[in-house]
Amino acid sequence: MAEERTRIHTRIIPETEHKIAAAMPPSNCQTQNEFVKKALRFYCDYTSPQSCFSVLPPMLVAAIRANERHPASHWRSAECVDGHAVPSTPYSVIPYHIIVVVGTLLTLYLGAHSIEKTNKIMMPLFFIIFLILAVRVAMLPGVSEGYRFMFTPRWEALKDPMIWIWAMGQAFFSLSVTGSGMIVYGAYLSKDEDVVGVAQHTALFDTIAAVVAALVIIPACFSYGLDVGAGPSLLFVTLPTILQDIPMGRLFAIILYLAMIFAGVSSLQNMFEAVAESLLHKFPKLSRTAVLAILCVLCLGIGIFMEPISKWGPWMDLVSIYIIPIGATLGAISWFYVMKKDELLAAVNTGSKKERGALWYNVGRFVYVPLAVILCCVALFMHVAF
């Protein structure tokens, strides 16, 4: 039986007509009528609260729904989220898991300088693309609400202790305070480098990058009617929506997500390197090849059993609630209460153009350490994830 249809008369501008003509071959449409019918059905599903998830990948749907219900645990099982049966294959990402682990360890075996050279290109490109996107987002309708949301001070919020705790937790997480990144990169740092100066630059550029990213994501959320509190999933929802509306958007998307892959690999490198160097120091008879092989087997073995999405949430809770704050606290206590003052200041002032003395030391000992302990206690006893 033929499907009953209703004729709709509409007018489009030449630019839209050209876009339809260009989009017809990739969408396997033979006529403009077929394309418009598919596009309207897609957009209706996209804007409908009941149907919008039908246009997204199942794994992403599971992540978004899990984040709405369990903000502290970003990843949950697709089969039991809010009672919705979302189809998923539990072990479907194992091949990618193997590629990432083996590939990262190979870069450490062959020399991490290759990734470092690539990052010197990819990271500036990453930043430039976000600047371009920030300009493009500023031209979208309704973004003024997003800018007001970002830049309107809410001074009363500063009275809430949790605001300060979340801010410190974010700083510990994004700057890898006492994390493997700090240990590895600090160990390989040249004696000519100003440690405090480099730390200040790191904090400055990390903040600038966060603000630029926010200038893209948050106003776009208000323009497209997305939830600004949706968490990490916004990276895979908001950005593609913006990129599809700009010239060479597909090229920008390829560069953007490639840069994210390289950034992720460089983070994995320092995590593996910290463990590898510790094992080599503890067991000097082991070769570097043997240590990397052991790490490969352990990571693959443990990781494969964590591949079902339901396993990710508890692991992320373990890392963000316990490991990060405990590591930050132990590091702070080690620096200012275990190390001798003269040794710490000598290490800090190596390569420094400006001598740090009693003031810097006392601020660290009597301000930073207590704050780190408070943050650790809040995370442990209140189960606050960072």
C-alpha positions as CSV (number, residue, x, y, z in Angstrom):
1,M,0.0,0.0,0.0
2,A,1.4,3.4,-1.0
3,E,2.3,5.7,1.8
4,E,0.0,8.7,2.0
5,R,1.8,12.0,1.5
6,T,1.0,15.7,1.9
7,R,2.3,18.3,-0.5
8,I,4.2,21.2,1.2
9,H,5.1,24.3,-0.8
10,T,8.3,26.0,0.3
11,R,10.9,28.5,-1.0
12,I,14.7,28.3,-0.4
13,I,17.5,30.6,-1.2
14,P,20.2,29.7,-3.8
15,E,22.8,29.0,-1.1
16,T,20.6,26.4,0.5
17,E,19.9,24.8,-2.9
18,H,23.6,24.5,-3.5
19,K,24.1,22.9,-0.1
20,I,21.3,20.3,-0.9
21,A,22.9,19.5,-4.3
22,A,26.3,19.0,-2.6
23,A,24.9,16.8,0.2
24,M,22.7,14.5,-2.0
25,P,25.5,12.1,-3.2
26,P,26.9,11.4,0.3
27,S,23.4,10.8,1.6
28,N,22.5,8.4,-1.3
29,C,19.6,10.6,-2.4
30,Q,18.6,10.6,-6.1
31,T,16.3,13.6,-5.9
32,Q,15.9,16.8,-3.9
33,N,12.5,15.6,-2.8
34,E,14.1,12.4,-1.3
35,F,16.8,14.5,0.4
36,V,14.4,17.0,1.9
37,K,12.2,14.2,3.2
38,K,15.2,12.5,5.0
39,A,16.5,15.8,6.3
40,L,13.2,16.8,7.8
41,R,12.7,13.5,9.4
42,F,16.2,13.6,10.8
43,Y,15.8,17.2,12.2
44,C,12.4,16.3,13.7
45,D,14.0,13.4,15.6
46,Y,17.0,15.6,16.5
47,T,14.8,18.3,18.2
48,S,12.3,15.9,19.8
49,P,13.2,14.9,23.4
50,Q,11.7,11.5,22.8
51,S,13.5,10.8,19.5
52,C,16.7,12.8,19.6
53,F,18.8,9.9,20.7
54,S,17.9,7.9,17.6
55,V,20.3,10.0,15.6
56,L,23.3,9.4,17.9
57,P,25.6,6.4,18.2
58,P,24.3,3.9,20.9
59,M,27.5,4.2,23.0
60,L,27.3,8.0,23.1
61,V,23.6,7.7,24.0
62,A,24.5,5.5,26.9
63,A,27.2,7.9,28.1
64,I,24.8,11.0,27.9
65,R,22.0,9.2,29.8
66,A,24.5,7.9,32.4
67,N,25.9,11.3,33.0
68,E,22.4,12.8,33.5
69,R,21.7,10.2,36.2
70,H,25.2,9.8,37.7
71,P,27.3,12.9,37.2
72,A,30.2,11.5,39.2
73,S,30.3,8.3,37.2
74,H,30.5,9.4,33.6
75,W,30.1,6.0,32.0
76,R,27.5,3.3,32.9
77,S,26.1,0.3,31.3
78,A,24.0,1.0,28.2
79,E,21.5,-1.8,29.2
80,C,20.4,-0.4,32.5
81,V,20.4,3.4,32.2
82,D,17.1,4.9,33.2
83,G,15.4,1.7,32.2
84,H,16.1,2.3,28.5
85,A,17.3,-0.6,26.5
86,V,20.1,0.8,24.4
87,P,21.7,-1.7,22.1
88,S,25.5,-2.0,22.7
89,T,28.3,-4.6,22.2
90,P,30.2,-4.8,25.5
91,Y,33.5,-5.8,24.1
92,S,33.4,-3.9,20.8
93,V,36.2,-1.5,21.8
94,I,38.8,-4.2,22.5
95,P,40.6,-3.7,19.1
96,Y,40.9,0.0,19.8
97,H,42.1,-0.7,23.4
98,I,44.8,-3.0,22.0
99,I,45.9,-0.4,19.3
100,V,46.1,2.4,21.9
101,V,48.1,0.4,24.5
102,V,50.5,-1.3,22.1
103,G,50.9,1.9,20.1
104,T,51.7,4.0,23.1
105,L,54.2,1.5,24.5
106,L,55.8,1.3,21.0
107,T,56.4,5.1,21.1
108,L,58.1,4.7,24.4
109,Y,60.2,1.9,23.1
110,L,61.2,3.7,19.9
111,G,61.4,7.1,21.5
112,A,58.7,9.5,22.6
113,H,60.3,12.3,20.6
114,S,58.1,11.4,17.6
115,I,55.0,12.2,19.5
116,E,56.6,15.3,21.0
117,K,57.4,16.6,17.5
118,T,53.9,15.8,16.3
119,N,52.4,17.6,19.4
120,K,54.4,20.7,18.6
121,I,52.3,20.9,15.4
122,M,49.0,19.4,16.6
123,M,48.5,21.3,19.8
124,P,48.9,24.8,18.2
125,L,46.6,23.7,15.4
126,F,44.1,22.5,18.1
127,F,44.3,26.0,19.7
128,I,43.9,27.8,16.4
129,I,40.9,25.7,15.4
130,F,39.2,26.6,18.7
131,L,39.8,30.3,18.1
132,I,38.2,30.0,14.7
133,L,35.3,28.1,16.2
134,A,34.9,30.8,18.9
135,V,34.6,33.4,16.2
136,R,32.1,31.3,14.3
137,V,30.0,30.6,17.4
138,A,29.9,34.4,18.1
139,M,27.8,34.7,14.9
140,L,25.2,32.2,15.9
141,P,21.7,33.4,17.0
142,G,21.0,33.3,20.8
143,V,24.7,33.2,21.9
144,S,24.3,36.3,24.0
145,E,22.6,34.3,26.7
146,G,25.6,32.0,26.8
147,Y,28.1,34.9,27.2
148,R,25.9,36.2,30.0
149,F,25.9,32.8,31.6
150,M,29.7,32.7,31.5
151,F,30.7,36.2,32.5
152,T,28.0,37.4,34.9
153,P,29.6,37.2,38.4
154,R,27.6,35.3,41.0
155,W,29.4,36.6,44.1
156,E,27.0,34.8,46.5
157,A,28.4,31.4,45.1
158,L,31.8,32.2,46.7
159,K,30.1,31.6,50.1
160,D,29.6,28.0,49.2
161,P,32.7,26.0,50.4
162,M,32.0,23.3,47.7
163,I,32.8,25.9,45.0
164,W,36.3,26.4,46.3
165,I,36.7,22.6,46.7
166,W,35.6,21.9,43.1
167,A,37.9,24.6,41.9
168,M,40.9,23.1,43.7
169,G,39.9,19.6,42.5
170,Q,39.7,20.9,38.9
171,A,43.2,22.5,39.3
172,F,44.7,19.2,40.7
173,F,43.1,17.2,37.8
174,S,43.9,19.5,34.8
175,L,47.4,20.5,36.0
176,S,48.3,16.9,37.0
177,V,49.4,18.1,40.4
178,T,51.6,15.4,41.9
179,G,50.4,13.1,39.1
180,S,52.5,11.0,36.8
181,G,52.8,13.9,34.3
182,M,54.5,16.1,36.9
183,I,56.8,13.3,38.0
184,V,57.9,12.3,34.5
185,Y,58.2,15.7,32.9
186,G,59.9,17.1,36.1
187,A,62.5,14.2,36.0
188,Y,63.4,15.0,32.4
189,L,63.4,18.8,32.8
190,S,66.6,20.6,31.9
191,K,68.6,22.1,34.8
192,D,68.4,25.4,33.0
193,E,64.6,25.6,33.3
194,D,63.0,27.9,35.8
195,V,60.7,25.4,37.5
196,V,58.4,28.0,39.2
197,G,58.3,30.1,36.0
198,V,57.3,27.1,33.9
199,A,54.7,26.1,36.4
200,Q,53.2,29.6,36.2
201,H,53.1,29.5,32.4
202,T,51.5,26.1,32.6
203,A,48.7,27.4,34.8
204,L,48.2,30.5,32.7
205,F,48.0,28.7,29.3
206,D,45.8,25.9,30.8
207,T,43.4,28.6,32.0
208,I,43.5,30.4,28.6
209,A,42.8,27.1,26.8
210,A,39.8,26.4,29.1
211,V,38.3,29.8,28.5
212,V,38.7,29.5,24.7
213,A,37.0,26.1,24.8
214,A,34.2,27.5,27.0
215,L,33.7,30.3,24.5
216,V,33.0,27.7,21.9
217,I,31.0,25.1,23.9
218,I,28.8,27.2,26.2
219,P,27.4,29.8,23.8
220,A,26.8,27.1,21.2
221,C,24.8,25.1,23.8
222,F,22.5,28.1,24.3
223,S,22.2,28.6,20.5
224,Y,21.4,25.0,19.7
225,G,19.3,24.4,22.9
226,L,21.7,21.9,24.4
227,D,22.3,21.3,28.1
228,V,25.5,23.0,29.3
229,G,25.8,20.5,32.2
230,A,25.9,17.5,29.9
231,G,29.6,17.0,30.6
232,P,32.2,15.4,28.4
233,S,29.6,14.2,25.8
234,L,29.3,17.9,24.7
235,L,32.7,17.4,22.9
236,F,31.0,14.9,20.6
237,V,27.7,16.6,20.2
238,T,28.3,20.4,20.2
239,L,31.5,20.5,18.1
240,P,30.2,18.4,15.2
241,T,27.1,20.5,15.1
242,I,29.2,23.7,14.8
243,L,31.7,22.2,12.3
244,Q,29.0,21.0,9.9
245,D,27.9,24.7,9.4
246,I,31.3,26.2,8.5
247,P,33.5,26.0,5.3
248,M,36.0,23.1,5.4
249,G,34.3,21.9,8.6
250,R,35.1,18.2,7.8
251,L,38.8,19.1,7.5
252,F,38.7,21.0,10.8
253,A,37.0,18.0,12.4
254,I,39.7,15.6,11.3
255,I,42.5,17.9,12.6
256,L,40.6,18.6,15.8
257,Y,40.0,14.9,16.7
258,L,43.5,13.9,15.6
259,A,44.9,16.5,17.9
260,M,42.8,15.0,20.7
261,I,44.2,11.5,20.0
262,F,47.8,12.8,20.1
263,A,47.0,14.7,23.3
264,G,45.6,11.5,24.8
265,V,48.6,9.5,23.7
266,S,51.0,12.0,25.3
267,S,49.1,11.7,28.5
268,L,49.3,7.9,28.4
269,Q,53.0,8.1,27.7
270,N,53.8,9.9,31.0
271,M,51.5,7.4,32.9
272,F,53.4,4.4,31.5
273,E,56.8,6.1,31.8
274,A,56.4,6.8,35.5
275,V,55.6,3.1,36.2
276,A,58.4,1.9,33.8
277,E,61.1,4.1,35.4
278,S,60.0,3.0,38.9
279,L,60.3,-0.7,37.9
280,L,63.7,-0.1,36.3
281,H,64.9,1.7,39.4
282,K,63.6,-1.1,41.7
283,F,64.7,-4.0,39.5
284,P,67.9,-2.8,37.7
285,K,68.5,-6.2,36.1
286,L,65.3,-5.8,34.0
287,S,65.7,-4.4,30.5
288,R,63.5,-1.6,29.3
289,T,62.0,-3.9,26.7
290,A,61.0,-6.4,29.4
291,V,59.4,-3.7,31.6
292,L,57.4,-2.4,28.7
293,A,56.3,-5.9,27.8
294,I,55.1,-6.5,31.3
295,L,53.2,-3.2,31.3
296,C,51.6,-4.2,28.0
297,V,50.4,-7.5,29.2
298,L,49.1,-6.0,32.5
299,C,47.3,-3.1,30.8
300,L,45.8,-5.3,28.1
301,G,44.7,-8.0,30.6
302,I,43.1,-5.7,33.1
303,G,41.7,-3.3,30.5
304,I,40.0,-6.1,28.5
305,F,38.0,-7.1,31.6
306,M,37.0,-3.4,32.1
307,E,35.8,-3.0,28.5
308,P,32.0,-3.4,29.3
309,I,30.8,0.2,29.8
310,S,29.4,-0.8,33.2
311,K,32.9,-1.2,34.5
312,W,34.1,2.3,33.6
313,G,32.0,4.2,36.2
314,P,33.5,2.5,39.3
315,W,37.0,2.9,37.9
316,M,36.6,6.6,37.2
317,D,35.1,7.0,40.7
318,L,38.2,5.3,42.2
319,V,40.5,7.6,40.3
320,S,38.7,10.9,40.7
321,I,37.4,10.4,44.3
322,Y,40.4,8.6,45.9
323,I,43.6,8.5,43.8
324,I,43.8,12.2,42.6
325,P,43.2,13.9,46.0
326,I,45.4,11.3,47.9
327,G,48.2,11.8,45.5
328,A,48.0,15.6,45.7
329,T,48.0,15.4,49.5
330,L,50.9,13.0,49.7
331,G,52.9,15.1,47.3
332,A,52.2,18.3,49.2
333,I,53.3,16.7,52.6
334,S,56.4,15.1,51.0
335,W,57.5,18.5,49.6
336,F,57.0,20.7,52.6
337,Y,57.2,18.3,55.6
338,V,59.4,15.4,54.5
339,M,62.0,17.1,52.3
340,K,64.5,19.4,54.0
341,K,63.8,23.1,53.4
342,D,67.2,23.7,52.0
343,E,66.9,20.8,49.6
344,L,63.5,21.8,48.4
345,L,64.5,25.5,47.8
346,A,67.7,24.3,46.0
347,A,65.6,22.2,43.6
348,V,63.1,24.9,43.1
349,N,65.7,27.6,42.5
350,T,67.7,25.5,40.0
351,G,67.7,27.5,36.8
352,S,65.5,30.2,38.3
353,K,66.2,33.9,37.6
354,K,64.4,34.9,40.8
355,E,65.2,33.3,44.1
356,R,62.3,31.8,46.0
357,G,62.8,31.8,49.7
358,A,60.9,31.9,53.1
359,L,57.7,33.5,51.7
360,W,57.3,30.9,49.0
361,Y,58.1,28.1,51.4
362,N,55.8,29.3,54.2
363,V,52.9,29.7,51.7
364,G,53.3,26.2,50.5
365,R,53.8,24.7,54.0
366,F,51.0,26.6,55.9
367,V,48.5,27.3,53.1
368,Y,48.8,24.8,50.3
369,V,49.3,21.7,52.4
370,P,46.3,22.4,54.7
371,L,44.1,23.1,51.7
372,A,45.3,19.9,50.0
373,V,44.5,17.9,53.2
374,I,41.0,19.5,53.4
375,L,40.3,18.7,49.8
376,C,41.4,15.1,50.3
377,C,39.2,14.7,53.4
378,V,36.2,16.1,51.5
379,A,36.7,13.8,48.6
380,L,37.1,10.7,50.7
381,F,34.3,11.3,53.2
382,M,31.8,13.1,51.0
383,H,32.6,11.1,47.9
384,V,33.1,14.2,45.7
385,A,34.6,13.3,42.3
386,F,37.0,15.6,40.5
